[in-house]
Amino acid sequence: PRAWRSPCQRSTSRIAAFRKHHQSTLNVVFHLGLTPTGLLGGLAAFAKATSPEAATALAAVYAATLLATLPFPLFVASALAVAGILTAAAQLSLGYAACAALVATSYFGQDLAHWLTGESTYQSSYQQEAGFLGLLVQHTFYLLPLALDAAHAVGLASGVLLWLTPRNDVLFAKLRGSEAGGAITSLREWVFSQKPSETCTTHWWALELPAAQKVAFEAIAEGAEMKAMFHGRFHASQYSVESLPGMNEVYVASLVHNSNSDTVFFMDHVDGPYMLYPFCYVYRTLVAITENTQISTVFPMQPFKVAISDGEVIGLDFHREVHRIENDKTKPNTQRRITCKMHYVVYPTCLGPVGRHLGHLTVKYNERFRYLFVNTISAKTLFWKFMTKMVLVGTEATFRMEQLFGLNNVAFFLALGAVQYFVGGTFFLAATSFLHHMKAIAAFYHRHKASVGKLQRDSILTKAVACVQLGMLYAQHTSSTATLSHALVAGGLALSTAAFLRLGLARTYFGSEMGVSEPKRIRSFPYSLTPHPMALGSLLALAGAQLLPGLRAQVPWLVPAHMALTALHLAQEVLDLHA
């Protein structure tokens, strides 16, 4: 006979079995969204058929049952999730059809998630057993805590924080293998034999190279060292990396640039137009074929620059990474700078057609831009001289938009605005008020993977959007008699502003922690009064806003949520919690 096990022991065994079928982060993300969706539909239908009080009692009984059978931390997480689902069910007026749609979406969506990620279902592990129906009931009963545990097991909290972090996605590698070394030598000797121009850049498209040089080029592009560079950033079990031969070229830098399209390379610019394409990437990698000390690639949003030399590789997001070339004549090269430009599309394996479509679009764009570039590199007619100016103006405009706002951010806020137009209420306010808090928490935690420039840009933009909305609400509800509120808001903002001016922009946004500013203990005002004046000032100003009865009545959750997230980030800094 089977040995007796306590309910907690049986749940631990069930948790371990469930984890085996939920190791893909994407699969777990789907389950974490779809499981509460199904419970919401079921609980809302029960409340409609009986009463809200009965639904509350049912949720309480369910949570109490979990207390007796789950490890305590998992019980707490499950109980909080149940409370949130119950609150959502009470706030939404869902009909039976909508409830049924939510349950169906939850069930079939989870099957779809397993299909997309290639993982077998937990149900498949027991569906041939004699007690199948009883096991299915237990599976359904414990699905919420099982999904929450799976999220913990795959490090989803850290993954979500990483997703919120403005990433430094520049890749770097050094080719050390003998095959790559021989290929580099072959390409270098061939290029020198062609005697390339010194007054403008020279390009040979990889598909048009002589047979021997084409083999050498492909040996580098398809080599294990190049793929390893990508898989250090994009996990091999979840992402596919495919070469885009139609974009590859051998490139020789010019010694001068005189307002032709070569000038683009010396301007801050983004190479491609598809920065809004979701989930997928096209990478341009530069492989140095010669020794180089003179010409650097500068990444102003990181910020850093690097002069890649013989066998070194740098990879950048073709559609999103701002960069330029910088020519340091105080460190002259002894020979022409030659690089191989190799291109790859990187996409979640489960989104193969979507990723390959981005690769196709990028190759076609590059072909059209190549035609424009060839005709503007040495423009002779009035039309092509005009087009040269348009290339330069368009490059500058795109860079400025990306530098100041971020095109992804603009698209994100426009999309939220469109949803607000249709749903009304406080949707936009709720969706945009706390982004700066979450980005600060995420970037502090993943400080070594964050981009300094992107963090500063995104933080300033999202905080400005949040503060403008809160300021408008405050102005709407304040009065001349709210003296204490005015004093707290004014004093808090003054304290926070003084702290910002004392630290400066870079240190405010973790410049010391991220290694771009020298660590330095600040002891002068306002840090002579308190070690955390910026957070204290924010809390004082928020407390002043919360004193207004009208603001509390209209959005009772807004200021408390701001204060809670401010306090959470303060605790994170004090305890130095980071990856």
C-alpha positions as CSV (number, residue, x, y, z in Angstrom):
1,P,0.0,0.0,0.0
2,R,1.1,3.6,-0.7
3,A,2.7,5.3,2.4
4,W,0.6,8.0,4.0
5,R,1.8,11.5,3.2
6,S,0.6,14.8,4.7
7,P,-1.3,17.2,2.4
8,C,1.7,19.5,2.4
9,Q,4.0,16.6,1.3
10,R,1.5,15.7,-1.5
11,S,1.4,19.3,-2.7
12,T,5.2,19.5,-2.7
13,S,5.3,16.4,-4.9
14,R,2.6,17.9,-7.2
15,I,4.6,21.1,-7.5
16,A,7.8,19.2,-8.5
17,A,5.8,17.3,-11.2
18,F,4.2,20.5,-12.5
19,R,7.6,22.2,-12.8
20,K,8.9,19.5,-15.1
21,H,6.3,20.6,-17.7
22,H,6.7,24.4,-17.2
23,Q,10.4,25.3,-17.6
24,S,9.9,27.7,-20.5
25,T,9.6,31.3,-19.3
26,L,7.2,32.1,-22.1
27,N,5.0,29.2,-21.2
28,V,5.0,30.3,-17.5
29,V,4.1,33.8,-18.5
30,F,1.1,32.6,-20.4
31,H,0.0,30.4,-17.5
32,L,0.4,33.3,-15.0
33,G,-1.9,35.4,-17.1
34,L,-4.4,32.8,-18.2
35,T,-4.9,31.0,-14.9
36,P,-6.3,34.1,-13.1
37,T,-8.3,34.8,-16.2
38,G,-10.1,31.5,-15.9
39,L,-10.6,31.9,-12.2
40,L,-12.0,35.4,-12.8
41,G,-14.6,34.0,-15.2
42,G,-15.6,31.2,-12.9
43,L,-15.8,33.4,-9.8
44,A,-17.7,36.1,-11.6
45,A,-20.2,33.6,-12.9
46,F,-20.7,32.1,-9.4
47,A,-21.3,35.6,-8.0
48,K,-23.8,36.4,-10.7
49,A,-25.7,33.1,-10.1
50,T,-25.7,33.5,-6.3
51,S,-24.4,36.8,-4.7
52,P,-21.2,38.7,-4.2
53,E,-21.2,37.6,-0.6
54,A,-21.4,34.0,-1.6
55,A,-18.5,34.5,-4.0
56,T,-16.4,36.1,-1.2
57,A,-17.2,33.2,1.1
58,L,-16.2,30.7,-1.6
59,A,-12.9,32.5,-2.1
60,A,-12.2,32.5,1.6
61,V,-12.9,28.8,1.9
62,Y,-10.6,28.1,-1.1
63,A,-7.8,30.2,0.5
64,A,-8.2,28.5,3.9
65,T,-7.9,25.1,2.2
66,L,-4.7,26.2,0.6
67,L,-3.3,27.3,4.0
68,A,-3.5,23.7,5.1
69,T,-1.9,22.2,2.1
70,L,0.8,24.6,0.7
71,P,4.1,25.9,1.9
72,F,3.4,29.2,3.7
73,P,5.1,31.6,1.2
74,L,3.3,30.0,-1.7
75,F,0.0,30.2,0.3
76,V,0.6,34.0,0.9
77,A,1.2,34.6,-2.8
78,S,-1.9,32.5,-3.7
79,A,-4.1,34.3,-1.2
80,L,-3.1,37.7,-2.5
81,A,-3.8,36.6,-6.0
82,V,-7.2,35.3,-5.0
83,A,-8.0,38.6,-3.3
84,G,-7.0,40.4,-6.5
85,I,-9.2,38.2,-8.6
86,L,-12.2,38.6,-6.2
87,T,-11.7,42.4,-6.3
88,A,-11.7,42.3,-10.1
89,A,-14.8,40.2,-10.2
90,A,-16.6,42.6,-7.9
91,Q,-15.6,45.7,-10.0
92,L,-16.4,44.2,-13.4
93,S,-20.0,43.6,-14.5
94,L,-19.5,40.4,-16.5
95,G,-22.4,38.5,-18.1
96,Y,-22.5,34.7,-18.4
97,A,-21.2,34.8,-22.0
98,A,-18.2,36.9,-21.0
99,C,-17.5,34.6,-18.0
100,A,-17.6,31.5,-20.3
101,A,-15.3,33.2,-22.8
102,L,-12.8,33.9,-20.0
103,V,-12.8,30.3,-18.9
104,A,-12.5,29.0,-22.4
105,T,-9.7,31.4,-23.2
106,S,-7.9,30.2,-20.1
107,Y,-8.2,26.5,-20.9
108,F,-7.4,26.6,-24.6
109,G,-4.8,29.4,-24.2
110,Q,-2.8,27.2,-21.8
111,D,-2.8,24.4,-24.4
112,L,-1.7,26.8,-27.0
113,A,1.1,28.0,-24.7
114,H,2.4,24.4,-24.4
115,W,2.2,24.0,-28.2
116,L,4.1,27.2,-28.9
117,T,6.9,26.4,-26.5
118,G,7.1,22.7,-27.3
119,E,6.5,21.6,-23.7
120,S,4.2,18.7,-22.8
121,T,1.3,19.4,-20.5
122,Y,1.1,18.3,-16.9
123,Q,-2.2,16.7,-17.7
124,S,-0.5,14.4,-20.2
125,S,1.6,12.9,-17.4
126,Y,-1.4,11.4,-15.6
127,Q,-4.2,11.1,-18.1
128,Q,-3.7,7.4,-18.7
129,E,-3.9,6.6,-14.9
130,A,-6.9,5.0,-13.3
131,G,-7.8,8.0,-11.1
132,F,-7.6,10.5,-14.0
133,L,-10.7,12.4,-13.1
134,G,-9.7,12.9,-9.5
135,L,-6.2,14.0,-10.5
136,L,-7.7,16.4,-13.0
137,V,-9.8,17.9,-10.2
138,Q,-6.8,18.3,-8.0
139,H,-4.8,19.8,-10.9
140,T,-7.5,22.3,-11.5
141,F,-7.9,23.1,-7.8
142,Y,-4.2,23.8,-7.3
143,L,-3.5,25.4,-10.7
144,L,-3.1,29.0,-9.4
145,P,-0.5,28.1,-6.8
146,L,1.2,25.8,-9.2
147,A,1.5,28.6,-11.8
148,L,2.8,31.0,-9.1
149,D,5.4,28.4,-8.0
150,A,6.5,27.8,-11.6
151,A,7.0,31.6,-12.0
152,H,9.2,31.6,-9.0
153,A,11.1,28.5,-10.3
154,V,12.0,30.1,-13.6
155,G,13.0,33.4,-12.0
156,L,10.1,35.2,-13.6
157,A,10.3,38.1,-11.1
158,S,13.9,38.7,-12.1
159,G,12.9,38.2,-15.7
160,V,10.1,40.8,-15.5
161,L,12.4,43.3,-13.9
162,L,14.9,42.6,-16.7
163,W,12.1,43.2,-19.3
164,L,11.4,46.5,-17.6
165,T,15.0,47.5,-17.6
166,P,16.2,49.7,-20.5
167,R,18.8,47.3,-21.7
168,N,22.3,47.7,-23.0
169,D,22.0,45.3,-25.9
170,V,25.5,45.9,-27.5
171,L,27.3,42.6,-27.8
172,F,31.1,42.0,-27.8
173,A,33.3,39.0,-28.6
174,K,36.9,38.2,-29.6
175,L,37.4,35.5,-32.3
176,R,40.2,33.2,-31.1
177,G,39.7,30.0,-33.2
178,S,42.2,29.0,-35.8
179,E,39.4,28.8,-38.5
180,A,38.3,32.3,-37.9
181,G,41.9,33.5,-37.8
182,G,42.7,32.0,-41.2
183,A,39.5,33.4,-42.7
184,I,40.4,36.9,-41.4
185,T,43.9,36.7,-42.9
186,S,42.4,35.6,-46.3
187,L,40.0,38.4,-46.4
188,R,42.5,41.1,-45.3
189,E,45.1,40.1,-48.0
190,W,42.4,40.0,-50.7
191,V,41.1,43.5,-49.8
192,F,44.6,45.0,-49.9
193,S,45.1,43.5,-53.3
194,Q,42.1,45.4,-54.6
195,K,43.6,48.9,-53.7
196,P,40.3,50.4,-52.4
197,S,39.6,54.2,-52.7
198,E,40.9,56.5,-50.0
199,T,38.4,59.3,-50.6
200,C,35.2,57.3,-49.9
201,T,34.1,54.1,-48.4
202,T,34.4,50.9,-50.4
203,H,31.9,48.0,-50.2
204,W,31.9,44.5,-51.5
205,W,28.7,42.6,-51.0
206,A,29.4,39.2,-49.5
207,L,27.3,37.3,-52.1
208,E,29.4,38.8,-54.9
209,L,32.8,37.9,-53.4
210,P,35.1,35.5,-55.2
211,A,34.6,31.9,-54.2
212,A,37.6,31.7,-51.8
213,Q,36.7,34.9,-50.0
214,K,33.0,34.0,-49.9
215,V,34.0,30.7,-48.1
216,A,36.2,32.7,-45.6
217,F,33.4,35.2,-45.0
218,E,30.9,32.4,-44.3
219,A,33.3,30.6,-42.0
220,I,33.3,33.6,-39.7
221,A,29.6,34.4,-40.1
222,E,28.4,30.9,-39.3
223,G,31.1,30.1,-36.8
224,A,30.4,28.8,-33.3
225,E,32.1,31.8,-31.7
226,M,29.6,34.2,-33.4
227,K,26.6,32.1,-32.3
228,A,28.0,31.9,-28.8
229,M,28.1,35.7,-28.6
230,F,24.4,35.9,-29.4
231,H,23.5,33.1,-27.0
232,G,25.2,34.9,-24.2
233,R,22.3,37.4,-24.5
234,F,19.6,35.4,-26.1
235,H,19.3,31.9,-24.5
236,A,19.7,29.1,-27.0
237,S,16.7,27.2,-25.7
238,Q,14.4,30.1,-26.4
239,Y,15.8,32.1,-29.3
240,S,16.9,31.3,-32.8
241,V,19.7,33.1,-34.6
242,E,19.8,33.1,-38.4
243,S,22.2,34.8,-40.8
244,L,21.0,37.3,-43.4
245,P,23.4,36.9,-46.3
246,G,21.7,39.4,-48.5
247,M,22.9,42.2,-46.2
248,N,26.5,41.1,-45.5
249,E,29.5,43.0,-46.9
250,V,33.2,43.7,-46.6
251,Y,33.6,47.4,-45.7
252,V,36.7,49.7,-46.0
253,A,36.6,53.0,-44.2
254,S,37.4,56.2,-46.1
255,L,40.1,58.6,-44.9
256,V,37.8,61.7,-45.4
257,H,34.2,62.6,-45.6
258,N,32.8,65.7,-47.4
259,S,29.1,66.1,-46.9
260,N,28.2,63.0,-48.9
261,S,26.3,60.1,-47.5
262,D,29.5,58.8,-45.9
263,T,28.9,61.6,-43.4
264,V,26.0,59.6,-42.0
265,F,28.4,57.2,-40.4
266,F,30.0,60.1,-38.4
267,M,26.6,61.3,-37.2
268,D,24.6,59.7,-34.4
269,H,22.2,57.5,-36.3
270,V,20.1,54.3,-36.3
271,D,20.7,51.9,-39.2
272,G,17.1,50.6,-39.8
273,P,13.5,51.8,-39.6
274,Y,11.7,48.9,-37.9
275,M,12.4,49.9,-34.3
276,L,8.7,49.2,-33.4
277,Y,8.7,45.6,-34.6
278,P,8.0,43.6,-31.5
279,F,9.9,40.7,-29.8
280,C,12.4,40.3,-32.6
281,Y,15.8,41.8,-33.5
282,V,18.1,42.3,-36.4
283,Y,21.8,42.6,-35.4
284,R,24.6,44.2,-37.4
285,T,27.9,42.8,-36.3
286,L,31.2,44.4,-37.1
287,V,34.2,42.0,-37.4
288,A,37.6,43.8,-37.4
289,I,39.9,42.4,-40.1
290,T,42.8,44.8,-39.4
291,E,44.6,46.4,-36.5
292,N,42.7,49.6,-35.5
293,T,43.3,52.3,-33.0
294,Q,42.1,55.3,-34.9
295,I,38.4,54.7,-35.7
296,S,35.9,54.0,-32.8
297,T,32.3,53.1,-32.8
298,V,30.5,55.3,-30.2
299,F,27.3,54.3,-28.5
300,P,26.0,57.6,-26.9
301,M,23.0,56.0,-25.1
302,Q,25.2,53.5,-23.2
303,P,27.6,55.5,-23.1
304,F,30.9,54.0,-24.3
305,K,33.0,53.7,-27.4
306,V,35.2,51.0,-28.6
307,A,37.9,50.7,-31.3
308,I,37.6,47.1,-32.4
309,S,40.8,45.6,-33.7
310,D,42.0,42.4,-35.4
311,G,39.5,39.6,-34.7
312,E,37.3,41.6,-32.3
313,V,33.5,41.7,-32.9
314,I,30.8,44.2,-31.8
315,G,27.1,43.6,-32.4
316,L,24.4,46.3,-32.3
317,D,20.6,46.3,-32.8
318,F,20.2,47.4,-36.4
319,H,16.9,49.1,-35.9
320,R,17.3,50.5,-32.4
321,E,20.9,51.2,-31.3
322,V,22.1,54.8,-31.8
323,H,25.8,54.9,-32.8
324,R,28.3,56.8,-34.8
325,I,31.9,56.5,-36.0
326,E,34.6,58.7,-34.4
327,N,38.0,59.4,-36.1
328,D,40.8,60.0,-33.6
329,K,43.7,61.3,-35.7
330,T,46.0,61.3,-32.7
331,K,46.0,57.5,-32.9
332,P,46.6,56.9,-36.6
333,N,46.2,53.4,-38.0
334,T,49.2,51.9,-39.8
335,Q,46.8,50.4,-42.4
336,R,43.2,50.9,-43.8
337,R,40.4,49.9,-41.4
338,I,38.6,46.9,-42.8
339,T,35.5,45.3,-41.2
340,C,33.1,42.6,-42.2
341,K,29.5,43.6,-41.6
342,M,27.5,40.5,-40.8
343,H,23.8,40.5,-40.1
344,Y,21.5,38.2,-38.1
345,V,17.8,38.0,-37.3
346,V,17.2,36.9,-33.7
347,Y,13.7,35.8,-32.6
348,P,11.9,33.7,-30.1
349,T,11.8,30.2,-31.5
350,C,8.1,30.0,-31.0
351,L,7.6,33.1,-33.2
352,G,9.6,31.8,-36.2
353,P,7.4,33.2,-39.0
354,V,7.3,36.6,-37.2
355,G,11.1,36.7,-36.8
356,R,11.8,35.6,-40.3
357,H,9.4,38.3,-41.7
358,L,11.4,41.0,-39.9
359,G,14.6,39.5,-41.5
360,H,12.9,39.7,-45.0
361,L,11.7,43.3,-44.4
362,T,15.2,44.3,-43.3
363,V,16.9,42.7,-46.3
364,K,14.5,44.5,-48.7
365,Y,15.0,47.8,-46.9
366,N,18.8,47.4,-47.1
367,E,18.6,46.7,-50.8
368,R,16.7,50.0,-51.3
369,F,18.9,51.9,-49.0
370,R,22.0,50.5,-50.8
371,Y,20.7,51.9,-54.1
372,L,20.2,55.3,-52.4
373,F,23.6,55.1,-50.7
374,V,25.5,54.3,-53.9
375,N,23.9,57.2,-55.7
376,T,24.6,59.7,-52.9
377,I,28.1,58.6,-51.9
378,S,29.4,60.7,-54.8
379,A,26.4,62.7,-55.9
380,K,26.8,64.3,-59.3
381,T,23.3,65.5,-60.3
382,L,21.1,68.1,-58.6
383,F,18.6,65.4,-57.7
384,W,21.1,63.1,-56.0
385,K,22.7,66.0,-54.2
386,F,19.2,66.9,-52.8
387,M,18.7,63.3,-51.8
388,T,22.1,63.4,-50.0
389,K,20.8,66.3,-47.9
390,M,17.6,64.4,-47.2
391,V,19.6,61.4,-46.0
392,L,21.5,63.6,-43.6
393,V,18.4,65.5,-42.4
394,G,16.4,62.3,-41.9
395,T,19.2,60.7,-40.0
396,E,19.5,63.7,-37.7
397,A,15.7,63.9,-37.1
398,T,15.4,60.2,-36.3
399,F,18.3,60.4,-33.9
400,R,16.9,63.3,-32.0
401,M,13.5,61.6,-31.7
402,E,15.2,58.5,-30.3
403,Q,17.5,60.4,-28.0
404,L,14.8,62.6,-26.5
405,F,11.8,60.4,-26.4
406,G,12.5,56.9,-27.7
407,L,10.2,55.9,-30.6
408,N,9.1,52.8,-28.7
409,N,8.0,55.1,-25.9
410,V,6.1,57.3,-28.2
411,A,4.3,54.4,-29.8
412,F,3.5,52.9,-26.3
413,F,1.9,56.1,-25.1
414,L,-0.1,56.6,-28.3
415,A,-1.4,53.0,-28.0
416,L,-2.4,53.6,-24.4
417,G,-4.1,56.8,-25.5
418,A,-6.1,55.0,-28.1
419,V,-7.3,52.4,-25.5
420,Q,-8.2,55.3,-23.2
421,Y,-10.3,56.8,-26.0
422,F,-12.4,53.6,-26.2
423,V,-12.6,52.5,-22.6
424,G,-12.6,55.9,-20.8
425,G,-12.2,56.1,-17.0
426,T,-8.8,56.2,-15.4
427,F,-7.2,53.6,-17.7
428,F,-4.4,55.9,-19.0
429,L,-3.7,57.3,-15.5
430,A,-3.4,53.9,-14.0
431,A,-1.3,52.5,-16.9
432,T,1.2,55.4,-16.9
433,S,1.5,56.7,-13.4
434,F,3.9,54.1,-12.0
435,L,6.2,53.3,-14.9
436,H,9.1,55.5,-13.6
437,H,9.0,53.6,-10.2
438,M,9.1,50.2,-11.9
439,K,11.9,51.2,-14.2
440,A,13.9,52.5,-11.3
441,I,13.4,49.3,-9.3
442,A,14.2,47.2,-12.3
443,A,17.3,49.1,-13.4
444,F,18.7,49.2,-9.9
445,Y,18.3,45.5,-9.7
446,H,19.8,44.7,-13.1
447,R,22.3,47.6,-13.0
448,H,25.0,45.7,-14.9
449,K,22.7,45.1,-17.9
450,A,21.1,48.6,-18.1
451,S,21.8,51.3,-20.6
452,V,22.6,54.6,-18.8
453,G,21.3,56.9,-21.6
454,K,18.1,54.9,-22.2
455,L,17.4,54.7,-18.4
456,Q,17.8,58.5,-18.1
457,R,15.6,59.2,-21.1
458,D,12.9,56.7,-20.2
459,S,12.8,57.7,-16.5
460,I,12.5,61.4,-17.3
461,L,9.8,60.9,-19.8
462,T,7.7,58.5,-17.8
463,K,8.1,60.6,-14.6
464,A,7.1,63.7,-16.5
465,V,3.9,62.0,-17.8
466,A,3.1,60.8,-14.2
467,C,3.8,64.2,-12.6
468,V,1.8,66.2,-15.1
469,Q,-1.3,64.0,-14.5
470,L,-0.9,64.1,-10.7
471,G,-0.3,67.9,-10.9
472,M,-3.5,68.4,-12.9
473,L,-5.5,66.4,-10.4
474,Y,-3.9,68.4,-7.5
475,A,-4.7,71.7,-9.2
476,Q,-8.3,70.5,-9.8
477,H,-8.9,69.7,-6.1
478,T,-6.8,72.2,-4.2
479,S,-8.1,75.4,-2.5
480,S,-6.7,78.4,-0.8
481,T,-7.5,76.9,2.6
482,A,-5.4,73.7,2.0
483,T,-2.4,75.4,3.7
484,L,-0.8,72.2,5.2
485,S,-1.1,70.4,1.9
486,H,0.6,73.3,0.1
487,A,3.4,73.4,2.6
488,L,4.1,69.7,2.4
489,V,4.0,69.7,-1.4
490,A,6.2,72.8,-1.7
491,G,8.7,71.6,1.0
492,G,8.8,68.1,-0.4
493,L,9.4,69.2,-4.0
494,A,12.1,71.7,-2.8
495,L,13.9,68.9,-0.9
496,S,13.8,66.5,-3.8
497,T,15.0,69.2,-6.3
498,A,17.8,70.2,-4.0
499,A,18.9,66.5,-3.8
500,F,18.7,66.2,-7.6
501,L,20.8,69.3,-8.1
502,R,23.4,68.1,-5.6
503,L,23.7,64.6,-7.2
504,G,23.4,65.6,-10.8
505,L,21.7,63.6,-13.6
506,A,24.1,60.7,-13.8
507,R,24.3,59.9,-10.1
508,T,20.5,60.4,-9.7
509,Y,20.0,57.5,-12.2
510,F,22.5,55.1,-10.6
511,G,25.6,56.4,-12.4
512,S,27.9,55.3,-9.6
513,E,26.2,51.8,-9.3
514,M,26.5,51.4,-13.1
515,G,30.1,52.4,-13.3
516,V,29.8,55.6,-15.3
517,S,30.4,58.0,-12.4
518,E,33.1,57.8,-9.7
519,P,31.6,56.6,-6.4
520,K,31.4,59.5,-4.1
521,R,29.8,60.1,-0.7
522,I,27.8,63.3,-0.7
523,R,27.7,65.1,2.7
524,S,26.6,68.6,1.8
525,F,23.0,69.9,2.0
526,P,20.5,68.3,1.8
527,Y,22.4,65.1,2.4
528,S,23.7,66.7,5.6
529,L,20.2,66.4,7.0
530,T,19.1,62.9,5.8
531,P,20.8,60.2,3.8
532,H,17.8,59.9,1.4
533,P,16.4,63.4,0.8
534,M,15.1,62.7,-2.6
535,A,12.8,59.9,-1.5
536,L,11.9,61.8,1.7
537,G,10.9,64.8,-0.3
538,S,8.8,62.7,-2.7
539,L,7.0,61.1,0.3
540,L,6.3,64.5,1.9
541,A,4.9,66.0,-1.4
542,L,2.7,62.9,-1.9
543,A,1.4,63.1,1.7
544,G,0.5,66.7,1.0
545,A,-1.5,65.7,-2.1
546,Q,-3.3,62.9,-0.2
547,L,-4.6,65.5,2.3
548,L,-7.0,66.8,-0.4
549,P,-10.4,65.2,0.1
550,G,-11.5,65.6,-3.5
551,L,-8.4,63.9,-4.9
552,R,-8.7,61.1,-2.4
553,A,-12.4,60.6,-3.4
554,Q,-11.7,60.7,-7.2
555,V,-8.6,58.4,-7.2
556,P,-8.2,56.8,-3.8
557,W,-5.5,54.4,-5.0
558,L,-3.2,56.8,-6.8
559,V,-1.2,58.5,-4.1
560,P,-1.0,55.5,-1.8
561,A,0.4,53.4,-4.7
562,H,3.0,56.2,-5.4
563,M,4.0,56.2,-1.8
564,A,4.3,52.4,-1.5
565,L,6.5,52.2,-4.6
566,T,8.7,55.1,-3.5
567,A,9.1,53.3,-0.1
568,L,9.8,50.0,-1.8
569,H,12.6,51.5,-4.0
570,L,14.0,53.3,-1.0
571,A,14.2,50.0,0.9
572,Q,15.8,48.4,-2.2
573,E,18.5,51.1,-2.2
574,V,19.1,50.9,1.6
575,L,19.4,47.1,1.5
576,D,21.3,47.2,-1.9
577,L,19.2,44.5,-3.4
578,H,20.4,43.8,-6.9
579,A,21.2,40.8,-9.2
